[in-house]
């Protein structure tokens, strides 16, 4: 019982394009190590005059 399955042209094109799975990605290729700057760098200084920009209050937002 040797039967050959006939494939239509669309199925043959799909099989040629997606016929095998891609190579697996190793964990080492998914991660990146970056050295951290001590104390977060120079841009993390506290600015009390500018802290109002980050204040959020629902009552103030609603005008209550």
N, CA, C and O atoms as a DFTB+ gen file, in Angstrom:
256 C
 N C O
     1  1       0.824      -1.164       0.000
     2  2       0.000       0.000       0.000
     3  2       0.880       1.244       0.000
     4  3       0.963       1.949       1.005
     5  1       1.486       1.491      -1.035
     6  2       2.343       2.639      -1.190
     7  2       1.561       3.752      -1.881
     8  3       1.398       3.747      -3.101
     9  1       1.091       4.685      -1.102
    10  2       0.324       5.793      -1.659
    11  2       1.134       7.067      -1.555
    12  3       1.737       7.348      -0.519
    13  1       1.147       7.821      -2.610
    14  2       1.791       9.135      -2.584
    15  2       0.692      10.178      -2.511
    16  3      -0.247      10.173      -3.306
    17  1       0.825      11.061      -1.556
    18  2      -0.173      12.108      -1.368
    19  2       0.127      13.240      -2.337
    20  3       1.234      13.778      -2.358
    21  1      -0.843      13.586      -3.116
    22  2      -0.698      14.700      -4.047
    23  2      -0.934      16.004      -3.286
    24  3      -1.921      16.135      -2.561
    25  1      -0.028      16.965      -3.453
    26  2      -0.160      18.253      -2.781
    27  2      -0.527      19.313      -3.805
    28  3       0.031      19.361      -4.901
    29  1      -1.465      20.152      -3.432
    30  2      -1.793      21.253      -4.322
    31  2      -0.671      22.293      -4.276
    32  3       0.138      22.254      -3.349
    33  1      -0.588      23.197      -5.212
    34  2       0.514      24.165      -5.246
    35  2       0.590      25.045      -3.996
    36  3       1.687      25.387      -3.555
    37  1      -0.543      25.411      -3.426
    38  2      -0.530      26.246      -2.223
    39  2       0.075      25.491      -1.044
    40  3       0.859      26.050      -0.278
    41  1      -0.291      24.225      -0.903
    42  2       0.270      23.422       0.190
    43  2       1.760      23.210      -0.014
    44  3       2.518      23.219       0.955
    45  1       2.192      23.020      -1.240
    46  2       3.616      22.848      -1.514
    47  2       4.383      24.122      -1.196
    48  3       5.499      24.053      -0.682
    49  1       3.809      25.284      -1.492
    50  2       4.464      26.558      -1.191
    51  2       4.561      26.766       0.317
    52  3       5.589      27.221       0.817
    53  1       3.478      26.429       1.054
    54  2       3.516      26.545       2.521
    55  2       4.578      25.635       3.100
    56  3       5.325      26.036       3.993
    57  1       4.649      24.425       2.604
    58  2       5.626      23.471       3.129
    59  2       7.053      23.931       2.832
    60  3       7.946      23.754       3.661
    61  1       7.272      24.521       1.654
    62  2       8.607      25.021       1.312
    63  2       8.983      26.209       2.194
    64  3      10.147      26.374       2.560
    65  1       7.992      27.036       2.532
    66  2       8.290      28.235       3.319
    67  2       8.361      27.954       4.815
    68  3       9.253      28.454       5.501
    69  1       7.432      27.161       5.319
    70  2       7.341      26.907       6.766
    71  2       7.603      25.456       7.106
    72  3       7.097      24.967       8.117
    73  1       8.356      24.767       6.316
    74  2       8.536      23.335       6.473
    75  2       9.282      22.906       7.717
    76  3       9.129      21.767       8.158
    77  1      10.091      23.790       8.301
    78  2      10.816      23.377       9.506
    79  2      10.834      24.523      10.505
    80  3      10.711      25.693      10.142
    81  1      10.988      24.166      11.746
    82  2      10.991      25.151      12.809
    83  2      12.310      25.914      12.834
    84  3      13.339      25.388      12.412
    85  1      12.285      27.152      13.328
    86  2      13.542      27.905      13.438
    87  2      14.438      27.303      14.512
    88  3      13.989      26.528      15.357
    89  1      15.695      27.669      14.459
    90  2      16.653      27.186      15.451
    91  2      16.278      27.747      16.822
    92  3      15.829      28.889      16.918
    93  1      16.455      26.964      17.873
    94  2      16.127      27.470      19.206
    95  2      17.086      28.583      19.629
    96  3      18.255      28.593      19.243
    97  1      16.572      29.516      20.425
    98  2      17.369      30.630      20.918
    99  2      17.889      30.258      22.300
   100  3      17.115      29.888      23.183
   101  1      19.188      30.356      22.482
   102  2      19.787      30.028      23.778
   103  2      19.528      31.156      24.766
   104  3      19.327      32.305      24.372
   105  1      19.534      30.820      26.058
   106  2      19.285      31.808      27.106
   107  2      20.331      32.917      27.066
   108  3      20.003      34.078      27.310
   109  1      21.565      32.586      26.769
   110  2      22.640      33.574      26.726
   111  2      22.391      34.617      25.644
   112  3      22.849      35.753      25.765
   113  1      21.677      34.249      24.595
   114  2      21.382      35.187      23.523
   115  2      20.205      36.095      23.868
   116  3      20.014      37.126      23.225
   117  1      19.417      35.725      24.872
   118  2      18.249      36.512      25.244
   119  2      18.555      37.537      26.318
   120  3      17.743      38.435      26.543
   121  1      19.681      37.441      26.985
   122  2      20.000      38.343      28.080
   123  2      21.202      39.202      27.726
   124  3      22.019      38.839      26.881
   125  1      21.294      40.333      28.380
   126  2      22.409      41.242      28.164
   127  2      22.855      41.761      29.521
   128  3      22.031      42.209      30.318
   129  1      24.131      41.705      29.784
   130  2      24.662      42.205      31.037
   131  2      25.237      43.592      30.809
   132  3      26.065      43.802      29.923
   133  1      24.777      44.546      31.633
   134  2      25.241      45.915      31.549
   135  2      25.700      46.328      32.936
   136  3      25.007      46.080      33.923
   137  1      26.859      46.953      33.014
   138  2      27.379      47.381      34.296
   139  2      26.597      48.590      34.783
   140  3      26.410      49.556      34.042
   141  1      26.143      48.536      36.019
   142  2      25.347      49.620      36.588
   143  2      26.246      50.740      37.077
   144  3      27.375      50.510      37.511
   145  1      25.725      51.956      37.001
   146  2      26.453      53.119      37.481
   147  2      26.154      53.265      38.968
   148  3      24.989      53.194      39.359
   149  1      27.169      53.465      39.810
   150  2      26.907      53.627      41.244
   151  2      26.005      54.832      41.509
   152  3      26.157      55.877      40.875
   153  1      25.074      54.686      42.438
   154  2      24.132      55.733      42.852
   155  2      23.240      56.210      41.714
   156  3      22.670      57.297      41.814
   157  1      23.097      55.460      40.660
   158  2      22.191      55.829      39.586
   159  2      22.681      56.934      38.678
   160  3      21.917      57.391      37.828
   161  1      23.885      57.377      38.810
   162  2      24.409      58.422      37.938
   163  2      24.166      59.810      38.500
   164  3      23.669      59.955      39.617
   165  1      24.511      60.823      37.733
   166  2      24.413      62.208      38.193
   167  2      23.006      62.769      38.040
   168  3      22.709      63.815      38.618
   169  1      22.141      62.123      37.295
   170  2      20.811      62.660      37.027
   171  2      19.789      62.333      38.105
   172  3      18.621      62.690      37.952
   173  1      20.172      61.679      39.174
   174  2      19.201      61.264      40.184
   175  2      19.193      62.169      41.410
   176  3      18.676      61.773      42.454
   177  1      19.751      63.376      41.310
   178  2      19.779      64.278      42.449
   179  2      18.356      64.722      42.797
   180  3      17.529      64.932      41.909
   181  1      18.085      64.859      44.072
   182  2      16.756      65.271      44.541
   183  2      16.593      66.768      44.336
   184  3      17.462      67.552      44.715
   185  1      15.487      67.157      43.740
   186  2      15.190      68.563      43.489
   187  2      13.860      68.887      44.155
   188  3      12.809      68.600      43.582
   189  1      13.875      69.481      45.355
   190  2      12.618      69.743      46.050
   191  2      11.734      70.749      45.312
   192  3      10.510      70.659      45.407
   193  1      12.308      71.695      44.586
   194  2      11.500      72.678      43.860
   195  2      10.780      72.036      42.673
   196  3       9.704      72.489      42.282
   197  1      11.361      70.997      42.108
   198  2      10.756      70.354      40.956
   199  2       9.938      69.123      41.302
   200  3       9.412      68.458      40.410
   201  1       9.823      68.809      42.604
   202  2       9.110      67.596      42.982
   203  2       7.607      67.720      42.765
   204  3       6.923      66.699      42.700
   205  1       7.071      68.926      42.653
   206  2       5.639      69.102      42.424
   207  2       5.211      68.526      41.078
   208  3       4.037      68.204      40.897
   209  1       6.127      68.392      40.145
   210  2       5.793      67.866      38.818
   211  2       5.359      66.407      38.888
   212  3       4.616      65.941      38.025
   213  1       5.810      65.692      39.893
   214  2       5.536      64.269      39.995
   215  2       4.470      63.960      41.035
   216  3       4.213      62.791      41.324
   217  1       3.847      64.984      41.600
   218  2       2.825      64.803      42.619
   219  2       1.493      64.537      41.921
   220  3       1.143      65.230      40.966
   221  1       0.769      63.561      42.383
   222  2      -0.520      63.240      41.802
   223  2      -1.521      63.011      42.922
   224  3      -1.263      62.252      43.856
   225  1      -2.654      63.669      42.820
   226  2      -3.706      63.524      43.811
   227  2      -5.028      63.505      43.060
   228  3      -5.315      64.430      42.299
   229  1      -5.827      62.487      43.254
   230  2      -7.085      62.363      42.538
   231  2      -8.032      63.510      42.877
   232  3      -8.738      63.997      41.994
   233  1      -8.067      63.954      44.139
   234  2      -8.944      65.048      44.526
   235  2      -8.557      66.336      43.789
   236  3      -9.427      67.080      43.336
   237  1      -7.259      66.594      43.672
   238  2      -6.816      67.788      42.939
   239  2      -7.096      67.654      41.455
   240  3      -7.473      68.630      40.808
   241  1      -6.920      66.458      40.905
   242  2      -7.190      66.238      39.486
   243  2      -8.670      66.459      39.165
   244  3      -9.000      66.928      38.076
   245  1      -9.564      66.125      40.100
   246  2     -10.992      66.301      39.877
   247  2     -11.474      67.701      40.246
   248  3     -12.631      68.045      40.004
   249  1     -10.590      68.508      40.830
   250  2     -10.948      69.865      41.214
   251  2     -11.772      69.931      42.477
   252  3     -12.558      70.861      42.657
   253  1     -11.607      68.968      43.345
   254  2     -12.382      68.960      44.600
   255  2     -11.669      69.720      45.688
   256  3     -12.174      69.817      46.806
